[in-house]
Amino acid sequence: MARSALLNVMVQAAFKAGKSLSRDFGEVQNLQVSVKGPSDFVSQADLRAEKIVRDELMKSRPTYGFLGEEGGEEKGTDGAHRWIVDPLDGTTNFLHGIPQFAVSIALERNGEIVAGVIFNPATDELFTAEKGGGAFLNDRRLRVGARRVLSDCVIGCGVPHLGRGNHGKFLVELRHVMGEVAGIRRMGAAALDLAWVAAGRLDGFWEADLSPWDMAAGILLIREAGGFVSDMAGSKTDMFGTGSVIAGNELIQKALVEVANRPVPSR
């Protein structure tokens, strides 16, 4: 597959950070870990990966802005472009030796995501997308799953953990969704979950309390794979503002919005 110069820069940054993460993953028991919040760990590997990604991207496009999970936001002189980066999505998985984590990089142009890369160095799977150019896993073109009814679907989700999110609201959503689908999966890395929807491995996905870097690249992947993405209320324009996402093919995404938003049962 042909990649633009910008996408190649993103891929190389992801590969370089992934190489560093792979080394640290092999030494996971020896990592020095500091506590960032309840059940929300940040490791030296995380910080190192973000620095690698930032250095690579800014070396190529020094005028672009940068929004990273660890380092926060830096305004660029360009004004139109911004990198959105999660250097280690799935940190808790990583620290427990679970090989479900990724580097996620997106490029935003005038408020619209135009390129995205999600790379899992543990499995050597590279998901890429450019606006209008399709979505790919390594060199294979991706399409979202074609299932038409929820009862045939396996749906991914995020589960709010200690000190974060509305547990009661999620349990109501879970009760509604689990009664309609063939199965529910919680993988622990939202960027990869969204990439798996683009690849048809998951038929749909929903999660609240996300940050832009959790979903920016994945949103583009799904759209370029023929899927649909909105926030929990069904808005297709304000995922970053609400911090929530529901995704799938046209029929499944629409059905998930309806089911997840059913009112609390009276009994």
C-alpha positions as CSV (number, residue, x, y, z in Angstrom):
1,M,0.0,0.0,0.0
2,A,1.2,3.5,-0.7
3,R,1.5,5.9,2.2
4,S,1.8,9.7,2.2
5,A,5.0,11.3,3.6
6,L,3.1,12.3,6.7
7,L,1.8,8.8,7.4
8,N,5.3,7.4,7.0
9,V,6.5,9.9,9.6
10,M,3.8,8.7,12.0
11,V,4.5,5.0,11.3
12,Q,8.2,5.4,11.9
13,A,7.5,7.2,15.2
14,A,5.2,4.4,16.3
15,F,7.7,1.8,15.3
16,K,10.5,3.5,17.2
17,A,8.4,3.9,20.4
18,G,7.2,0.4,20.0
19,K,10.7,-0.9,19.9
20,S,11.4,0.9,23.2
21,L,8.1,-0.5,24.7
22,S,9.0,-4.0,23.6
23,R,12.3,-3.9,25.5
24,D,10.5,-2.6,28.6
25,F,7.8,-5.2,28.3
26,G,10.4,-7.9,28.5
27,E,11.6,-6.4,31.7
28,V,8.2,-5.5,33.0
29,Q,8.9,-6.7,36.6
30,N,11.8,-4.3,36.8
31,L,10.1,-1.1,35.7
32,Q,10.0,1.7,38.2
33,V,6.4,2.6,38.5
34,S,4.9,5.8,40.0
35,V,1.2,6.2,40.9
36,K,-0.6,8.8,38.9
37,G,-4.0,8.0,40.4
38,P,-6.2,5.2,41.6
39,S,-5.6,2.2,39.3
40,D,-4.0,4.5,36.7
41,F,-0.3,3.9,36.5
42,V,2.3,5.7,34.6
43,S,5.7,4.0,34.0
44,Q,9.0,5.1,32.9
45,A,8.2,3.1,29.7
46,D,5.2,5.4,29.1
47,L,7.1,8.6,29.5
48,R,10.0,7.3,27.4
49,A,7.7,6.3,24.6
50,E,6.0,9.7,24.5
51,K,9.3,11.5,24.3
52,I,10.3,9.2,21.4
53,V,7.1,9.9,19.5
54,R,7.2,13.6,20.2
55,D,10.8,14.0,19.1
56,E,10.2,12.0,15.9
57,L,7.1,13.9,14.9
58,M,8.4,17.4,15.8
59,K,11.6,16.7,14.0
60,S,9.6,16.3,10.8
61,R,6.9,18.9,11.4
62,P,8.2,21.3,14.1
63,T,5.4,23.9,13.6
64,Y,2.6,21.4,14.5
65,G,0.9,21.4,17.8
66,F,1.1,18.4,20.1
67,L,-1.4,16.8,22.5
68,G,0.0,13.9,24.5
69,E,-1.4,11.9,27.5
70,E,1.6,12.5,29.6
71,G,3.0,15.8,28.5
72,G,-0.2,17.7,27.9
73,E,-0.8,20.2,25.1
74,E,1.7,22.4,23.3
75,K,0.4,24.9,20.8
76,G,2.0,25.0,17.4
77,T,2.8,28.0,15.3
78,D,1.1,26.3,12.4
79,G,-2.3,26.8,13.9
80,A,-4.1,24.2,11.6
81,H,-2.3,20.9,12.6
82,R,-2.1,19.0,15.9
83,W,-0.6,15.6,16.7
84,I,-2.8,13.6,19.2
85,V,-0.7,10.9,20.9
86,D,-1.2,8.1,23.4
87,P,2.3,6.6,23.8
88,L,1.1,3.6,25.7
89,D,-2.6,2.8,25.5
90,G,-3.3,-0.1,27.8
91,T,-0.8,0.8,30.5
92,T,-2.3,-1.5,33.1
93,N,-2.2,-4.4,30.7
94,F,1.4,-3.6,29.9
95,L,2.4,-3.5,33.6
96,H,0.7,-6.9,34.2
97,G,2.4,-8.6,31.3
98,I,-0.7,-8.7,29.1
99,P,0.2,-8.1,25.4
100,Q,-2.7,-5.9,24.6
101,F,-1.3,-2.4,24.4
102,A,-0.4,0.1,21.7
103,V,1.1,3.3,20.5
104,S,-1.6,5.6,19.1
105,I,-0.9,8.6,16.9
106,A,-3.4,10.8,15.1
107,L,-3.1,14.0,13.0
108,E,-5.7,16.6,13.3
109,R,-6.1,19.3,10.6
110,N,-8.5,22.2,11.3
111,G,-10.4,20.1,13.8
112,E,-10.7,17.0,11.7
113,I,-8.7,13.8,12.1
114,V,-7.0,13.1,8.7
115,A,-4.5,10.3,9.6
116,G,-4.1,7.7,12.3
117,V,-1.7,5.0,13.3
118,I,-2.2,2.3,16.0
119,F,0.7,-0.1,16.6
120,N,0.8,-3.1,19.0
121,P,4.5,-4.0,19.2
122,A,3.7,-7.2,21.1
123,T,1.8,-8.7,18.1
124,D,3.5,-6.6,15.4
125,E,0.1,-5.4,14.1
126,L,0.1,-1.9,12.5
127,F,-3.3,-0.3,11.8
128,T,-3.2,2.8,9.6
129,A,-5.7,5.1,7.9
130,E,-5.7,8.3,6.0
131,K,-8.9,10.3,5.2
132,G,-10.2,9.1,1.9
133,G,-7.5,6.5,1.5
134,G,-9.0,3.5,3.5
135,A,-7.9,1.6,6.6
136,F,-5.3,-1.1,6.7
137,L,-3.9,-3.8,9.0
138,N,-0.2,-4.0,7.9
139,D,-0.9,-4.2,4.1
140,R,-4.4,-5.7,4.2
141,R,-7.4,-3.5,3.5
142,L,-9.9,-3.4,6.4
143,R,-13.7,-3.5,6.4
144,V,-16.0,-3.4,9.5
145,G,-18.0,-6.5,10.3
146,A,-21.1,-7.1,8.2
147,R,-23.4,-8.5,10.8
148,R,-26.9,-6.9,10.8
149,V,-28.4,-7.8,14.2
150,L,-27.1,-7.4,17.7
151,S,-27.9,-11.0,18.6
152,D,-25.1,-12.2,16.3
153,C,-22.6,-9.7,17.5
154,V,-19.6,-9.6,19.9
155,I,-19.3,-6.1,21.3
156,G,-16.4,-4.5,23.1
157,C,-16.6,-2.1,25.9
158,G,-14.7,-0.2,28.5
159,V,-15.4,-0.8,32.2
160,P,-14.9,2.2,34.6
161,H,-12.4,1.4,37.3
162,L,-11.7,2.5,40.8
163,G,-12.0,6.3,41.2
164,R,-13.1,6.9,37.6
165,G,-16.4,7.0,35.7
166,N,-20.0,6.4,36.6
167,H,-20.1,2.8,37.7
168,G,-23.9,2.7,38.2
169,K,-24.6,4.2,34.8
170,F,-22.3,1.7,33.1
171,L,-23.9,-1.3,34.9
172,V,-27.3,-0.2,33.5
173,E,-25.8,0.1,30.0
174,L,-24.1,-3.3,30.4
175,R,-27.4,-4.9,31.6
176,H,-29.2,-3.6,28.5
177,V,-26.4,-4.5,26.0
178,M,-25.6,-8.0,27.4
179,G,-29.3,-9.0,27.0
180,E,-29.1,-8.2,23.3
181,V,-25.8,-9.6,22.0
182,A,-23.9,-12.8,21.5
183,G,-21.0,-11.7,23.7
184,I,-19.2,-8.8,25.4
185,R,-15.5,-8.3,25.6
186,R,-13.4,-6.0,27.8
187,M,-9.8,-5.8,26.4
188,G,-8.3,-2.9,28.3
189,A,-7.0,-0.7,25.5
190,A,-9.6,1.5,23.8
191,A,-7.4,2.5,20.8
192,L,-7.0,-1.2,20.0
193,D,-10.6,-1.9,20.6
194,L,-11.6,0.7,18.0
195,A,-8.9,-0.7,15.6
196,W,-10.5,-4.2,16.1
197,V,-13.9,-2.8,15.2
198,A,-12.3,-1.5,12.0
199,A,-10.9,-5.0,11.4
200,G,-14.2,-6.7,12.0
201,R,-12.9,-8.6,15.0
202,L,-15.4,-6.8,17.2
203,D,-18.8,-5.9,15.7
204,G,-19.1,-2.8,17.9
205,F,-17.7,-0.9,20.9
206,W,-18.8,1.6,23.5
207,E,-17.1,3.5,26.3
208,A,-17.4,6.7,28.2
209,D,-14.9,8.9,30.1
210,L,-12.3,8.7,27.3
211,S,-9.7,11.3,26.3
212,P,-9.0,12.5,22.7
213,W,-5.8,10.4,22.5
214,D,-7.7,7.3,23.4
215,M,-9.9,7.5,20.4
216,A,-8.7,9.9,17.7
217,A,-6.8,7.4,15.5
218,G,-9.4,4.7,16.1
219,I,-12.3,6.9,15.0
220,L,-10.6,7.5,11.6
221,L,-9.8,3.8,11.2
222,I,-13.4,2.8,11.7
223,R,-14.8,5.5,9.3
224,E,-12.2,4.6,6.6
225,A,-13.2,0.9,7.1
226,G,-16.8,1.8,6.3
227,G,-18.0,2.1,9.9
228,F,-19.9,4.7,11.9
229,V,-18.9,6.4,15.1
230,S,-20.7,8.8,17.4
231,D,-20.8,9.7,21.1
232,M,-23.1,8.0,23.5
233,A,-25.9,10.3,22.6
234,G,-25.6,9.6,18.9
235,S,-23.8,12.9,18.0
236,K,-21.3,12.3,15.2
237,T,-19.4,15.6,15.9
238,D,-18.6,15.8,19.6
239,M,-16.8,12.6,20.7
240,F,-13.9,14.6,22.1
241,G,-16.3,17.0,23.9
242,T,-18.3,14.3,25.6
243,G,-15.4,11.8,26.0
244,S,-17.6,8.9,24.8
245,V,-17.8,6.7,21.8
246,I,-20.1,4.1,20.2
247,A,-19.0,2.4,17.0
248,G,-19.9,-0.3,14.5
249,N,-21.3,-0.7,11.1
250,E,-24.3,1.5,10.2
251,L,-26.9,-0.9,11.6
252,I,-25.0,-2.1,14.7
253,Q,-23.8,1.4,15.7
254,K,-27.4,2.7,15.5
255,A,-28.7,-0.2,17.5
256,L,-26.1,0.2,20.2
257,V,-26.9,3.8,20.6
258,E,-30.6,2.9,21.2
259,V,-29.9,-0.1,23.5
260,A,-27.2,1.7,25.6
261,N,-29.5,4.7,26.2
262,R,-32.5,2.8,27.4
263,P,-33.8,4.1,30.7
264,V,-33.1,2.5,34.0
265,P,-35.5,-0.4,34.6
266,S,-38.2,0.4,37.1
267,R,-37.7,-2.9,38.8
